Amino acid sequence: MRRTVLVVDDEPDLEALIVQRFRRQVSEGTLAFRFANDGIEALEAVAGHPEIGVVLSDINMPRMDGLTLLQRLQDAENPLATVIVSAYGDMANIRTAMNRGAFDFLTKPIDFADLEATVAKTLRHVAAAQEARIRRAAAERAHAALARYFSPNLAIELAAEGRAGDLAAQRRDVTAVFTDITGFTSLVETVDPAVMLELLNAYFAGMTEIVFDHDGTVMKGTGDGLHVLFGAPGDQPDHAERAVACALALDVFCEAFRVERQAEGIPLGVTRIGLHSGPALVGDFGRGRYFDYAAHGDTINTAARLEAANKTLGTRICASAAVAAGVAGFGGRPVGDLLLRGRSEPLRAYELLPSERSETPRTKAYAVAFEKLAAGEPDALPAFAALVGADPADPLANFHLRRLLNGGAGARVELP
């Protein structure tokens, strides 16, 4: 690659001497020179020839001296590496030049061997700086893409060199989380678009912050829903625990957000959440044209269907037995053995509860009633009737009571 050096000096013989000294590099096409008589001509040359990478400038010149030129060059958006040339007795000006950002200096009379070595060193510096800028720009572009998916600290790490392998397609044990807002489509048709935009921006900003606080990965946002993953791209042996803690925090935020919007006259629905743990294929599936970090497999599909199951069950958070098995002291109520679309075998699921609700007398009474239900005992019906009588607003107890009253039995639940 050819590099161009701008020589700024009003000495008439210097141009011929430099061309002669560097004739081999010039003839080989690796080096080129341009010449200017003073600082004003130099600035014009720099403006008209962006290929100039190094400036070699005398200090004492007419119209604009070398120190003023140096200052103008250093004030530019991309300062050029500048080597200052002056008489040995002018060391005060040379020190001033170095303080203003000169890369190096040479003394007159010029030692051309020293000049050749200094030019070569300066050009290596320029090449290294340009390469660093290119790497930095690439890292910034990568970080901008990654920041949509990953927490700020993780995005910075992944954008750094050497971490690209973390994003390659690979099988991992993960916990997938899906969210969705009840009745959102109808809400969109009745709310002013500007109000809806502001609502969604605030909603997703709060949700994303919670996900990142738990070191989760935001895989995708679709309309009013969010797909979140734990266990990728980095190793998270506690991915199920992180997902459960995140889901509970999301539920608190979404309920508070819903109440606030309803107070403003916006009938925002409940946010439903589904969780499932298992193997999945995760990685960048953008095929090199764009970044698309995604997850595929039965684990992902099941988590999405557990989210949808909340609609039938009346629950807000539905987690699989695989999630419960991965969390010490998991707190929740058994929902039943759900026969989800696309699965041949039923899946045991739980209504995820915060710790303060998981050990209450009412929760324990529900567990007893569910055991009777699962065993097919006839007194399951009065047990659920008693639960509903004590708390008519309990959606899960109401769900099972309706099943029993309509002739249903057992823990197996077929969803529509």
C-alpha positions in Angstrom: 0.0 0.0 0.0 1.4 3.4 -1.0 1.9 6.0 1.7 2.1 9.8 1.0 4.3 12.2 2.9 3.8 16.0 2.7 7.0 17.9 3.0 6.6 21.6 4.1 9.7 23.7 3.7 10.6 26.8 1.8 14.2 25.5 1.0 14.4 25.3 -2.8 16.8 22.3 -2.9 15.1 20.1 -0.4 12.5 18.6 -2.8 15.2 17.3 -5.2 17.3 15.9 -2.3 14.3 14.0 -0.8 13.1 12.6 -4.2 16.7 11.4 -4.8 17.0 9.8 -1.3 13.7 7.9 -1.6 13.8 7.1 -5.3 13.6 3.4 -4.7 10.5 3.6 -2.6 8.9 6.0 -5.0 9.7 3.9 -8.1 8.4 0.8 -6.3 5.1 2.6 -5.5 5.3 2.2 -1.8 5.9 5.9 -1.0 4.9 9.2 -2.6 5.7 12.8 -1.7 4.0 16.1 -2.0 5.6 19.4 -1.3 4.5 22.8 0.0 6.4 26.0 0.7 4.5 27.1 3.8 1.7 26.3 6.2 -1.1 27.7 4.1 0.0 25.6 1.1 0.2 22.6 3.4 -3.3 23.0 4.6 -4.6 23.2 1.1 -2.7 20.1 0.1 -4.0 18.2 3.1 -7.6 19.2 2.2 -7.2 18.2 -1.4 -5.3 14.9 -0.8 -6.8 12.7 1.8 -4.1 10.0 1.1 -1.5 12.2 3.0 -0.6 10.3 6.2 2.5 12.1 7.4 3.6 15.7 7.5 7.3 16.7 7.6 7.4 20.4 8.4 10.0 23.1 9.0 9.3 25.6 11.8 10.5 28.9 10.2 8.5 29.6 7.1 6.7 32.6 5.5 3.0 33.3 5.9 2.3 30.4 8.3 5.1 28.9 10.4 5.4 25.2 11.3 4.1 25.6 14.9 0.9 27.2 13.7 0.5 24.5 11.0 1.1 21.9 13.7 -1.7 23.3 15.9 -4.1 23.4 12.9 -3.3 19.8 12.0 -3.7 18.7 15.6 -7.1 20.4 15.9 -8.5 18.4 13.0 -10.9 15.5 13.5 -8.2 13.1 12.5 -4.8 14.7 13.3 -1.9 13.8 11.0 1.3 12.5 12.4 3.7 15.4 12.1 7.5 15.4 12.2 9.0 18.9 13.0 12.3 19.9 11.4 14.4 22.8 12.8 17.9 23.9 13.6 19.5 22.3 16.7 19.9 25.7 18.3 16.1 26.2 18.1 15.3 23.5 20.8 12.8 25.8 22.6 10.5 25.7 19.5 11.1 22.0 19.1 10.0 21.4 22.7 6.9 23.6 22.0 6.2 21.4 19.0 6.4 18.2 20.9 4.1 19.6 23.6 1.6 20.5 20.9 1.5 16.9 19.6 4.4 16.5 17.2 5.2 12.8 16.7 8.9 13.3 16.4 11.5 15.9 15.3 14.6 16.2 13.2 17.4 18.8 13.4 19.1 20.7 10.5 21.2 20.1 8.7 19.2 17.0 8.0 20.9 13.7 8.3 19.2 11.8 5.5 19.8 8.4 7.1 18.1 9.7 10.2 15.3 11.2 8.0 14.7 7.8 6.3 14.5 6.0 9.6 12.2 8.6 11.1 9.8 8.5 8.1 9.7 4.7 8.2 9.0 4.8 12.0 6.3 7.4 11.5 4.6 5.5 8.7 4.6 2.4 10.9 2.9 4.4 13.6 0.3 5.7 11.2 -0.4 2.2 9.8 -0.9 0.9 13.4 -3.1 3.8 14.3 -5.3 3.3 11.2 -5.6 -0.5 12.0 -6.5 0.3 15.6 -9.2 2.7 14.3 -10.6 0.1 12.0 -10.7 -2.5 14.8 -12.3 0.0 17.1 -15.0 0.9 14.5 -15.7 -2.8 14.0 -16.0 -3.3 17.7 -18.3 -0.4 18.0 -20.5 -1.7 15.3 -20.5 -5.1 16.9 -21.3 -3.6 20.3 -24.2 -1.7 18.8 -25.7 -5.0 17.4 -24.9 -7.0 20.6 -26.4 -4.3 22.9 -29.8 -5.2 21.6 -29.5 -8.7 23.0 -27.1 -8.7 25.9 -26.5 -6.8 29.1 -24.0 -3.9 28.7 -21.1 -5.6 30.3 -21.6 -8.8 28.3 -22.0 -6.9 25.1 -18.7 -5.2 25.6 -17.0 -8.5 26.3 -18.5 -10.2 23.3 -17.6 -7.3 21.0 -13.9 -7.6 22.0 -11.6 -9.7 20.0 -11.5 -13.4 20.7 -15.1 -13.9 21.7 -16.7 -14.5 18.3 -16.8 -18.2 19.0 -19.2 -17.6 21.9 -21.8 -16.6 19.3 -21.4 -19.5 16.9 -24.2 -22.0 16.7 -24.0 -24.6 19.5 -26.2 -26.8 21.6 -26.6 -25.6 25.2 -28.8 -26.3 28.2 -30.9 -23.2 28.6 -34.0 -21.8 30.2 -36.3 -19.9 27.8 -38.8 -17.3 28.9 -41.6 -15.9 26.9 -43.9 -13.0 27.8 -47.1 -11.6 26.2 -49.8 -9.0 27.1 -53.4 -10.2 27.3 -55.8 -8.4 24.9 -53.0 -6.3 23.3 -54.4 -6.5 19.8 -57.7 -5.0 20.9 -55.9 -2.3 22.9 -53.9 -1.2 19.8 -57.1 -0.6 17.9 -58.4 1.8 20.6 -55.4 3.7 21.8 -53.8 6.7 20.1 -50.6 5.6 18.2 -48.4 8.2 19.9 -49.7 7.0 23.3 -49.1 3.4 22.4 -45.6 4.1 21.2 -44.7 5.8 24.5 -46.4 3.0 26.5 -44.4 0.2 24.7 -41.1 2.1 24.9 -41.5 2.4 28.7 -42.8 -1.2 29.0 -39.9 -2.7 27.1 -37.3 -0.4 28.7 -38.3 -1.6 32.1 -38.5 -5.3 31.0 -35.1 -5.2 29.3 -33.5 -3.6 32.3 -34.7 -6.4 34.6 -33.6 -9.0 32.1 -30.1 -7.5 32.0 -30.0 -7.2 35.8 -30.3 -11.0 35.9 -27.7 -11.4 33.1 -30.3 -12.7 30.6 -30.3 -12.4 26.9 -33.1 -10.6 25.0 -33.5 -12.9 22.0 -36.4 -11.0 20.3 -39.2 -8.6 20.8 -42.3 -9.3 18.8 -45.2 -6.8 19.1 -46.0 -6.9 22.8 -44.0 -10.0 23.6 -40.4 -10.7 24.7 -38.3 -13.8 24.2 -35.5 -14.1 26.8 -32.8 -16.8 27.3 -30.7 -17.8 30.2 -27.7 -20.1 29.7 -26.3 -18.6 26.5 -24.1 -17.3 25.1 -22.0 -17.7 28.2 -22.1 -20.6 30.6 -24.7 -20.2 33.4 -25.1 -23.4 35.4 -27.8 -21.6 37.4 -29.8 -20.6 34.3 -33.1 -21.9 35.8 -32.6 -20.0 39.0 -31.8 -16.8 37.1 -34.8 -17.3 34.9 -37.2 -17.8 37.8 -35.8 -14.8 39.7 -36.2 -12.7 36.5 -39.7 -13.9 35.8 -40.8 -13.0 39.3 -39.2 -9.5 39.0 -40.9 -9.1 35.6 -44.2 -10.0 37.1 -43.9 -7.4 39.8 -42.9 -4.7 37.3 -45.6 -5.6 34.8 -48.4 -5.6 37.4 -47.3 -2.2 38.7 -47.0 -0.9 35.2 -50.5 -2.2 34.3 -52.1 -0.6 37.4 -50.4 2.7 36.6 -51.7 2.6 33.0 -55.2 1.7 34.1 -55.2 4.7 36.4 -54.5 6.8 33.3 -57.5 5.3 31.5 -55.5 2.7 29.4 -56.9 -0.8 29.9 -53.6 -2.6 29.7 -53.9 -6.4 30.1 -52.0 -8.8 32.3 -48.5 -9.9 31.2 -48.3 -13.7 30.9 -45.0 -15.5 31.3 -43.9 -19.0 30.4 -40.6 -20.8 31.3 -39.1 -24.1 30.2 -35.6 -25.6 30.6 -33.8 -28.0 28.3 -31.4 -28.2 25.3 -31.6 -25.8 22.4 -29.5 -24.8 19.4 -28.4 -21.2 19.9 -26.1 -18.8 18.0 -25.9 -16.2 15.3 -28.1 -17.3 12.4 -27.7 -14.1 10.4 -25.7 -16.0 7.7 -23.0 -13.3 7.8 -25.2 -10.6 6.3 -26.6 -9.3 9.6 -26.5 -10.3 13.3 -29.4 -12.5 14.4 -28.8 -14.3 17.7 -31.6 -16.8 18.0 -32.5 -20.1 19.7 -34.3 -23.1 18.1 -35.7 -26.4 19.3 -38.4 -28.0 21.4 -37.4 -26.2 24.6 -38.1 -22.9 23.0 -41.4 -23.9 21.5 -42.5 -25.4 24.8 -41.7 -22.2 26.7 -43.8 -20.3 24.3 -46.7 -22.7 24.7 -46.5 -22.5 28.5 -46.9 -18.8 28.2 -50.0 -19.3 26.1 -51.3 -21.8 28.6 -51.7 -19.1 31.2 -54.7 -17.8 29.2 -56.6 -21.0 29.8 -55.4 -21.5 33.3 -55.9 -18.0 34.5 -52.3 -17.8 35.8 -49.7 -15.2 35.1 -46.5 -17.4 35.3 -46.4 -21.0 34.1 -43.1 -22.9 34.5 -42.3 -26.5 33.6 -41.2 -29.3 35.9 -37.8 -29.0 34.3 -37.5 -25.4 35.5 -38.7 -26.4 39.0 -36.1 -29.2 39.1 -33.3 -26.7 38.4 -34.2 -24.4 41.3 -33.5 -25.2 44.9 -36.5 -24.4 47.0 -38.7 -23.8 44.0 -42.0 -22.1 45.1 -45.1 -22.8 43.1 -48.4 -24.6 42.8 -48.8 -27.6 40.5 -51.1 -26.7 37.6 -51.4 -30.2 36.1 -50.0 -32.4 33.4 -50.5 -30.2 30.4 -51.0 -31.7 26.9 -49.4 -29.0 24.8 -49.8 -28.7 21.1 -46.9 -30.4 19.3 -46.1 -32.7 22.2 -47.1 -36.4 22.5 -46.6 -36.6 26.2 -48.1 -34.4 28.9 -45.8 -31.9 30.7 -46.1 -31.2 34.4 -46.3 -27.5 35.0 -46.5 -25.1 37.9 -47.8 -21.7 38.7 -44.6 -19.9 39.8 -45.1 -18.0 43.1 -43.0 -15.5 45.0 -41.5 -16.9 48.2 -43.9 -15.0 50.5 -46.9 -16.9 48.9 -45.3 -20.3 48.4 -45.6 -21.4 52.0 -48.9 -19.8 53.1 -51.8 -22.0 54.5 -53.8 -21.3 51.4 -51.0 -22.6 49.1 -50.6 -25.7 51.3 -54.4 -26.3 51.1 -54.2 -26.1 47.4 -51.4 -28.7 47.3 -53.6 -31.0 49.3 -56.5 -30.5 47.0 -54.3 -31.1 44.0 -53.1 -34.4 45.4 -56.7 -35.5 45.7 -57.3 -34.4 42.1 -54.2 -36.2 40.8 -55.2 -39.4 42.7 -58.7 -39.2 41.3 -60.3 -39.0 44.8 -63.9 -38.0 44.9 -63.4 -35.4 47.6 -61.2 -33.4 45.3 -64.3 -31.5 44.3 -65.3 -30.3 47.7 -61.6 -29.5 48.4 -61.5 -27.1 45.4 -64.9 -25.7 46.3 -63.6 -24.8 49.7 -60.6 -23.1 48.1 -62.8 -21.0 45.9 -65.1 -20.2 48.8 -62.2 -18.9 50.8 -60.8 -16.9 47.8 -63.2 -16.5 44.9 -60.5 -14.6 43.0 -58.1 -17.6 42.9 -58.1 -18.4 39.1 -56.3 -21.7 39.3 -58.6 -23.1 42.0 -61.6 -21.9 39.9 -60.1 -23.6 36.8 -59.9 -27.0 38.5 -63.3 -26.6 40.1 -64.9 -25.9 36.8 -63.2 -29.0 35.3 -64.5 -31.2 38.1 -68.0 -29.8 37.9 -68.0 -30.5 34.1 -67.0 -34.2 34.6 -63.2 -33.8 34.4 -60.9 -35.8 36.6 -57.2 -36.3 37.2 -54.2 -34.0 36.7 -54.0 -34.3 33.0 -55.2 -31.1 31.3 -55.9 -30.9 27.6 -55.5 -27.3 26.4 -57.4 -25.8 23.5 
